[in-house]
Amino acid sequence: MPNTSSLICWALLFLVFGVSTVGSDRTVNRRYKSILTVPNGGQWGEWQKPEMCPEGYFAYGFSLKVQKPQGKLRDDTALNGIRLHCSQEPSAKKIQDVESESGRLGSWTTPVWCPRGFLTAFSLRVESPQGYTGDDTAANNIKFRCSEGHIVEGQGLRWGSYGAWSDTCSTAICGLETRLENERGVSDDTSLNDARFYCCI
């Protein structure tokens, strides 16, 4: 059993460096206050490495990597990636893009921006499992709430339905982590299944 000194040490590391507490031993290279999650994410794949906006930057826009519908006889994967567009001030010209691991298929959409403010909460559109003979796609689209209250939606696909909203950052979103299923060859692929976002100090 850990002694009191080691427990205090780990608590201080979390407060100072933002050590991940979501089942991973990876360390996030920026201090954060909380992690936003939703309950309806897909069940397949593994969580990838977190990626963070630079210090002092927050996300005020995003793009999606989407594979268009492939037709009845081909495998659909729908949402393959999420990219955050970060800046120090909303609408600033100096932008840094961050992206957790993405699937190989599809193309990046044009950016979607908060009219004012930064991204603070999200809701994920997910198709439920389709059974043994169905074509699973898991995550299809995402929408965010901006700090001034406006809701912005991605240019993803329409399979599935949106689930509950995440909690809301007291500051703004500054990073992300994706759950991605690797390509399975002749098997049914889903690519991006779930996502979580970091709220920074």
Backbone bond lengths (Angstrom), bond angles and torsions (degrees), N, CA, C in turn:
res aa  C-N    CA-C-N  psi(-1)  N-CA   C-N-CA  omega(-1)  CA-C   N-CA-C  phi
1 M - - - 1.469 - - 1.522 109.61 -
2 P 1.373 119.02 135.23 1.461 120.52 -179.38 1.516 110.59 -63.50
3 N 1.329 116.55 143.47 1.456 118.58 176.88 1.517 110.61 -82.84
4 T 1.331 115.94 172.68 1.461 121.25 -175.56 1.522 111.78 -61.30
5 S 1.318 117.34 -37.88 1.468 121.02 -178.34 1.523 111.55 -63.53
6 S 1.350 116.86 -42.67 1.464 119.28 -179.19 1.523 111.07 -68.28
7 L 1.331 117.77 -37.07 1.469 120.80 177.53 1.514 111.12 -62.97
8 I 1.330 116.72 -42.40 1.463 120.89 178.05 1.519 110.32 -63.69
9 C 1.338 116.98 -40.18 1.467 121.75 179.29 1.519 110.73 -60.22
10 W 1.348 117.04 -46.35 1.466 120.31 -179.98 1.519 111.59 -65.55
11 A 1.317 116.96 -37.18 1.464 120.39 177.81 1.523 110.78 -62.86
12 L 1.338 117.09 -41.41 1.463 120.45 178.56 1.520 111.32 -66.65
13 L 1.337 117.19 -39.35 1.466 119.83 176.67 1.510 111.88 -60.72
14 F 1.321 117.38 -39.86 1.460 120.80 178.28 1.524 111.25 -63.33
15 L 1.324 116.39 -45.38 1.462 120.51 -177.79 1.521 112.00 -66.99
16 V 1.314 117.31 -37.50 1.459 120.52 -174.42 1.519 112.08 -85.27
17 F 1.336 117.62 -43.57 1.456 120.33 -171.10 1.523 114.71 -108.77
18 G 1.299 117.80 -9.79 1.452 119.13 178.93 1.508 112.77 73.41
19 V 1.330 118.28 51.52 1.447 121.23 179.59 1.522 109.35 -68.43
20 S 1.336 116.83 134.12 1.453 121.41 -178.31 1.516 111.18 -61.20
21 T 1.343 117.19 139.51 1.456 122.02 179.47 1.521 110.14 -122.17
22 V 1.330 117.76 29.44 1.458 120.77 -173.64 1.532 110.62 -117.35
23 G 1.314 116.30 42.77 1.454 120.28 175.94 1.511 114.11 81.15
24 S 1.322 117.59 20.58 1.457 120.70 -177.69 1.513 109.11 -131.68
25 D 1.348 116.04 149.89 1.458 119.61 175.88 1.525 111.23 -96.82
26 R 1.334 116.93 9.60 1.467 120.06 178.08 1.528 110.04 -76.94
27 T 1.322 116.24 145.97 1.457 121.64 178.53 1.522 109.64 -104.37
28 V 1.311 116.23 132.10 1.460 121.75 177.49 1.520 108.32 -84.68
29 N 1.343 116.76 133.22 1.467 120.34 -172.16 1.519 112.67 -88.53
30 R 1.334 117.31 31.58 1.456 121.03 174.94 1.529 107.86 -155.70
31 R 1.326 116.64 142.08 1.456 119.50 179.41 1.523 110.53 -66.20
32 Y 1.311 116.64 138.41 1.461 120.22 178.61 1.524 109.77 -138.96
33 K 1.334 115.19 159.57 1.460 120.90 -176.31 1.509 112.36 -97.98
34 S 1.333 117.52 -35.89 1.461 120.35 -176.53 1.524 109.77 -161.00
35 I 1.341 115.43 169.77 1.462 122.58 177.81 1.516 108.31 -122.40
36 L 1.321 116.81 128.47 1.460 122.23 179.12 1.526 109.96 -89.69
37 T 1.329 117.10 132.19 1.454 122.52 177.18 1.532 109.03 -135.54
38 V 1.335 115.33 163.28 1.459 121.11 173.56 1.528 108.27 -128.20
39 P 1.355 118.00 156.94 1.466 120.43 -173.07 1.522 115.18 -86.22
40 N 1.317 118.95 -6.91 1.467 120.47 -170.39 1.523 114.79 -108.76
41 G 1.332 117.88 14.93 1.455 120.06 -179.06 1.527 112.21 -61.54
42 G 1.341 116.34 157.64 1.456 121.29 178.53 1.515 112.26 -66.64
43 Q 1.331 115.85 161.43 1.468 121.55 -171.51 1.518 114.76 -97.91
44 W 1.334 118.61 -4.40 1.464 120.36 -172.50 1.527 111.83 -104.50
45 G 1.318 116.09 153.89 1.457 121.26 175.13 1.512 113.79 95.77
46 E 1.328 114.77 -178.03 1.457 123.12 -177.94 1.524 110.28 -122.18
47 W 1.324 115.59 150.66 1.465 120.24 176.00 1.525 109.93 -72.30
48 Q 1.320 115.73 135.09 1.463 122.51 -177.16 1.525 110.90 -97.26
49 K 1.308 115.64 177.53 1.463 121.25 -178.04 1.535 110.94 -65.75
50 P 1.340 118.58 134.07 1.470 120.42 175.88 1.531 110.75 -66.71
51 E 1.321 115.40 147.74 1.463 121.33 174.72 1.524 108.53 -129.34
52 M 1.338 115.81 134.97 1.463 120.73 -172.24 1.526 111.86 -120.59
53 C 1.328 115.68 146.79 1.464 120.59 169.23 1.532 108.83 -61.18
54 P 1.344 118.13 154.05 1.473 119.40 175.77 1.524 111.38 -59.88
55 E 1.313 115.98 158.71 1.464 121.43 178.81 1.526 110.29 -53.02
56 G 1.322 116.29 130.82 1.467 121.37 179.54 1.511 114.69 86.84
57 Y 1.344 117.34 -5.62 1.469 122.50 178.95 1.528 110.34 -103.00
58 F 1.336 115.48 148.20 1.460 121.90 175.80 1.529 108.81 -135.75
59 A 1.332 116.02 159.64 1.467 120.75 -176.62 1.525 110.56 -82.86
60 Y 1.333 115.63 126.70 1.467 118.67 173.03 1.521 111.92 -124.37
61 G 1.330 117.08 6.61 1.449 121.76 174.68 1.514 110.10 -157.49
62 F 1.339 116.28 170.73 1.458 120.37 -179.10 1.528 110.20 -157.08
63 S 1.320 115.28 159.95 1.463 123.39 173.10 1.514 108.56 -132.15
64 L 1.334 116.54 156.98 1.457 121.93 179.02 1.525 110.44 -121.71
65 K 1.323 115.51 146.34 1.458 120.73 170.89 1.522 107.22 -100.39
66 V 1.335 116.01 115.39 1.459 121.09 -170.18 1.529 110.31 -127.99
67 Q 1.323 115.78 132.16 1.455 120.57 170.89 1.530 108.12 -92.14
68 K 1.312 117.70 123.41 1.460 121.24 -179.41 1.531 109.86 -66.16
69 P 1.346 118.33 160.63 1.472 121.06 -179.72 1.526 111.99 -55.26
70 Q 1.333 115.87 136.63 1.458 122.53 -173.10 1.528 114.16 -99.44
71 G 1.332 117.85 -1.84 1.457 119.71 -177.96 1.521 111.78 90.48
72 K 1.308 116.92 166.73 1.465 122.38 -171.29 1.524 113.80 -64.57
73 L 1.311 118.52 -29.03 1.468 120.32 -173.60 1.524 113.62 -96.80
74 R 1.341 117.53 2.19 1.460 120.27 -178.78 1.528 110.13 -123.18
75 D 1.331 115.84 160.55 1.463 122.25 -174.61 1.528 111.11 -83.23
76 D 1.329 116.65 129.14 1.467 122.31 176.79 1.524 110.24 -98.76
77 T 1.336 115.62 142.13 1.470 120.12 173.51 1.527 112.64 -119.34
78 A 1.335 117.62 -17.33 1.473 122.78 177.95 1.536 111.41 60.54
79 L 1.330 117.76 -117.82 1.464 121.37 -175.00 1.529 110.79 -74.38
80 N 1.341 115.87 125.72 1.467 122.02 -179.07 1.525 113.56 -113.41
81 G 1.337 118.30 -20.48 1.456 118.92 -176.77 1.516 112.71 -164.87
82 I 1.342 115.29 158.52 1.467 123.20 176.26 1.519 107.57 -132.30
83 R 1.311 115.93 132.37 1.471 121.98 178.67 1.527 108.64 -124.47
84 L 1.332 116.65 129.87 1.467 121.56 176.42 1.519 109.97 -96.73
85 H 1.332 116.12 141.32 1.459 122.86 175.55 1.532 107.48 -108.97
86 C 1.330 115.79 115.30 1.461 121.77 -169.52 1.531 111.48 -111.56
87 S 1.314 115.68 147.26 1.462 121.00 174.63 1.527 109.20 -151.58
88 Q 1.325 115.17 170.81 1.464 119.58 177.16 1.517 111.79 -82.95
89 E 1.310 116.91 -26.53 1.461 122.29 176.80 1.523 108.11 -136.88
90 P 1.355 117.69 144.16 1.464 118.96 176.64 1.529 111.45 -55.88
91 S 1.319 116.26 138.61 1.466 123.68 178.91 1.527 113.66 70.17
92 A 1.337 118.09 10.30 1.460 120.03 178.16 1.526 110.09 -68.13
93 K 1.323 116.18 151.50 1.462 120.70 -178.05 1.525 112.16 -77.98
94 K 1.324 117.70 -26.25 1.459 120.74 -179.75 1.525 108.61 -85.32
95 I 1.332 116.60 109.88 1.460 122.23 -173.78 1.528 109.46 -123.03
96 Q 1.319 115.63 138.51 1.463 122.44 173.72 1.522 108.35 -117.10
97 D 1.335 117.71 127.46 1.455 122.12 178.98 1.522 110.19 -95.49
98 V 1.326 116.70 138.63 1.464 121.58 175.04 1.519 108.56 -131.07
99 E 1.331 115.40 146.50 1.454 121.07 -173.07 1.527 109.19 -152.04
100 S 1.316 117.16 121.96 1.454 119.84 170.23 1.529 107.45 -73.47
101 E 1.310 117.83 178.66 1.465 120.35 -176.43 1.528 111.25 -56.12
102 S 1.340 116.56 137.83 1.456 122.97 179.50 1.520 110.84 -122.25
103 G 1.334 116.18 156.71 1.455 121.17 174.28 1.515 111.69 -72.48
104 R 1.326 116.51 165.16 1.468 122.00 -175.02 1.522 112.77 -78.89
105 L 1.331 117.71 -25.41 1.454 121.09 -169.27 1.533 112.34 -91.08
106 G 1.338 114.96 155.22 1.457 120.18 176.13 1.508 113.62 93.88
107 S 1.329 114.66 -178.26 1.464 122.51 -179.00 1.523 109.41 -132.13
108 W 1.337 115.27 154.61 1.463 120.22 179.50 1.528 110.32 -78.31
109 T 1.320 115.21 135.07 1.459 121.09 176.79 1.524 110.08 -79.59
110 T 1.320 116.32 168.24 1.460 119.96 172.94 1.529 108.90 -68.74
111 P 1.335 118.49 150.54 1.467 120.40 -177.85 1.527 112.56 -63.80
112 V 1.325 114.01 148.40 1.467 122.79 172.06 1.520 106.71 -114.52
113 W 1.342 117.00 132.20 1.463 121.18 -172.67 1.529 111.46 -119.68
114 C 1.326 115.77 148.77 1.466 119.46 166.01 1.522 108.19 -67.21
115 P 1.338 118.57 132.99 1.469 119.84 175.87 1.528 111.46 -58.90
116 R 1.326 115.15 -36.81 1.467 122.49 174.89 1.524 107.19 -149.01
117 G 1.298 117.09 148.59 1.456 120.72 176.18 1.519 113.83 81.14
118 F 1.344 114.86 -171.73 1.454 123.15 -176.08 1.529 110.98 -114.21
119 L 1.339 116.15 167.52 1.458 121.69 175.42 1.532 110.11 -71.27
120 T 1.351 116.37 134.86 1.469 119.09 -175.90 1.530 114.40 -131.15
121 A 1.332 119.51 -15.60 1.463 122.26 -179.83 1.521 108.07 -157.94
122 F 1.355 116.90 164.13 1.460 118.76 -178.67 1.527 112.01 -147.18
123 S 1.323 114.77 160.66 1.456 123.19 173.54 1.521 107.40 -137.36
124 L 1.328 116.77 138.71 1.462 121.91 -172.75 1.530 110.52 -111.70
125 R 1.341 115.16 134.09 1.469 120.87 175.48 1.526 108.63 -93.02
126 V 1.335 116.98 119.44 1.459 121.88 -172.75 1.528 109.50 -132.93
127 E 1.333 114.87 136.13 1.457 120.58 172.72 1.522 108.64 -89.85
128 S 1.324 117.14 130.02 1.459 121.54 179.91 1.525 110.17 -68.65
129 P 1.342 117.98 160.64 1.468 120.79 179.29 1.527 111.77 -54.00
130 Q 1.328 116.07 137.11 1.458 122.41 -173.29 1.527 113.95 -97.33
131 G 1.308 117.66 5.12 1.453 120.08 178.62 1.520 112.24 87.54
132 Y 1.322 115.29 176.88 1.464 121.73 -171.91 1.527 113.18 -59.73
133 T 1.334 116.87 -37.78 1.470 119.86 -176.44 1.530 113.50 -99.17
134 G 1.337 117.97 -1.56 1.465 121.18 -177.44 1.515 112.36 -86.80
135 D 1.328 115.69 171.35 1.464 123.06 178.48 1.521 108.63 -105.58
136 D 1.325 117.00 104.89 1.467 121.73 -178.98 1.530 110.88 -79.69
137 T 1.335 115.75 140.76 1.469 120.74 175.43 1.522 112.70 -125.11
138 A 1.346 118.29 -18.16 1.474 123.10 -177.55 1.535 111.03 58.05
139 A 1.338 119.24 -123.84 1.466 120.87 -175.42 1.532 111.37 -68.85
140 N 1.324 116.00 135.39 1.463 122.47 -178.46 1.519 113.90 -117.91
141 N 1.327 117.37 -32.92 1.461 120.07 -174.90 1.520 108.96 -160.83
142 I 1.323 115.62 172.72 1.463 121.21 179.88 1.518 109.20 -149.83
143 K 1.326 115.68 149.09 1.461 120.25 171.13 1.523 108.58 -133.29
144 F 1.325 114.97 151.06 1.457 122.23 -178.55 1.519 109.95 -122.62
145 R 1.323 114.88 152.46 1.463 120.96 169.10 1.519 107.92 -102.08
146 C 1.316 116.33 133.62 1.465 121.80 178.79 1.527 110.11 -89.42
147 S 1.321 115.85 162.37 1.460 120.46 -174.55 1.521 113.11 -63.69
148 E 1.336 118.09 -23.43 1.462 119.46 177.82 1.526 111.61 -92.32
149 G 1.358 117.22 2.36 1.460 121.40 174.38 1.509 115.87 106.38
150 H 1.322 118.17 -13.35 1.458 121.06 -179.21 1.534 110.10 -69.54
151 I 1.339 117.53 144.54 1.461 122.75 176.96 1.524 109.04 -107.87
152 V 1.333 116.33 129.40 1.467 121.97 179.73 1.526 108.69 -120.08
153 E 1.322 116.51 135.08 1.464 121.97 -175.73 1.519 110.89 -115.36
154 G 1.323 116.24 142.87 1.450 121.76 178.56 1.514 112.62 -74.71
155 Q 1.325 114.52 171.71 1.464 121.89 -179.14 1.527 109.96 -100.46
156 G 1.323 115.16 51.64 1.443 121.76 178.87 1.518 111.79 -89.52
157 L 1.340 116.07 -161.11 1.458 122.18 -179.01 1.526 110.53 -98.27
158 R 1.351 115.94 173.15 1.452 121.30 -169.45 1.531 113.64 -109.28
159 W 1.329 117.97 7.89 1.465 118.47 176.23 1.516 110.14 -72.70
160 G 1.328 115.57 145.53 1.455 119.71 179.92 1.514 112.21 83.15
161 S 1.307 116.00 -163.74 1.470 120.87 -177.65 1.525 109.79 -146.28
162 Y 1.339 114.47 158.44 1.464 119.95 177.29 1.530 109.62 -76.75
163 G 1.314 114.94 141.84 1.457 121.28 175.46 1.516 110.77 -98.15
164 A 1.316 115.08 -165.85 1.465 121.49 -179.00 1.529 110.82 -64.64
165 W 1.329 114.96 153.10 1.466 120.39 174.58 1.523 110.24 -71.53
166 S 1.310 114.63 149.59 1.461 120.75 171.45 1.522 109.41 -70.18
167 D 1.321 116.20 173.91 1.462 120.15 166.44 1.525 108.63 -62.68
168 T 1.316 117.10 172.22 1.465 122.59 -177.97 1.526 110.41 -112.44
169 C 1.327 116.57 133.48 1.464 120.94 175.33 1.527 109.97 -62.66
170 S 1.313 116.06 139.32 1.468 119.27 171.83 1.524 110.56 -76.86
171 T 1.331 116.34 -19.10 1.471 121.72 175.58 1.526 107.90 -112.06
172 A 1.349 117.16 -93.66 1.466 120.95 177.81 1.524 109.06 -165.98
173 I 1.326 115.94 164.31 1.456 121.98 177.42 1.530 110.21 -70.90
174 C 1.333 115.85 137.85 1.462 120.06 -176.57 1.526 112.58 -135.19
175 G 1.330 118.11 2.65 1.456 119.68 -179.03 1.513 110.78 -173.64
176 L 1.332 115.61 171.13 1.458 120.19 -177.33 1.520 111.48 -150.03
177 E 1.327 114.04 164.76 1.454 123.04 176.99 1.524 106.37 -147.01
178 T 1.332 118.20 133.47 1.455 121.67 -176.51 1.526 111.62 -114.69
179 R 1.324 115.00 149.76 1.459 121.56 172.45 1.519 107.38 -103.00
180 L 1.325 116.34 117.32 1.455 121.42 -169.17 1.525 110.23 -126.43
181 E 1.323 115.31 131.94 1.463 120.20 171.88 1.519 108.96 -92.92
182 N 1.313 116.94 125.69 1.461 120.81 177.66 1.529 110.51 -67.02
183 E 1.325 115.13 156.32 1.457 119.29 178.63 1.528 110.28 -60.68
184 R 1.346 115.19 140.95 1.459 120.95 -173.02 1.527 112.43 -114.50
185 G 1.328 117.72 15.19 1.453 120.57 178.63 1.518 111.81 73.21
186 V 1.333 117.03 -119.59 1.464 120.45 -177.63 1.517 112.03 -78.25
187 S 1.329 118.52 -8.88 1.459 121.20 -179.72 1.528 111.02 -79.35
188 D 1.321 115.40 173.08 1.453 122.55 -178.73 1.534 110.04 -74.11
189 D 1.335 117.88 119.07 1.470 122.88 179.48 1.523 111.05 -96.39
190 T 1.332 115.71 146.93 1.469 120.82 176.09 1.525 112.99 -123.55
191 S 1.313 118.44 -21.61 1.469 124.27 -177.96 1.531 110.90 59.93
192 L 1.342 119.68 -120.84 1.460 121.05 -173.95 1.529 110.56 -72.12
193 N 1.323 115.73 127.15 1.464 121.89 -178.03 1.522 113.93 -108.75
194 D 1.318 117.07 -35.75 1.460 120.54 -171.86 1.523 108.50 -156.47
195 A 1.314 116.31 166.03 1.467 121.28 177.82 1.529 108.64 -150.73
196 R 1.311 115.53 154.74 1.466 121.63 170.27 1.518 107.94 -140.10
197 F 1.314 115.71 152.56 1.465 121.64 -171.72 1.528 110.02 -128.88
198 Y 1.335 114.09 145.93 1.458 121.52 -177.12 1.524 111.10 -97.89
199 C 1.327 115.96 138.83 1.468 122.45 173.21 1.519 107.88 -103.79
200 C 1.332 116.83 120.79 1.467 120.00 -173.98 1.516 112.90 -100.62
201 I 1.321 112.47 162.95 1.467 121.22 178.45 1.516 109.11 -77.87
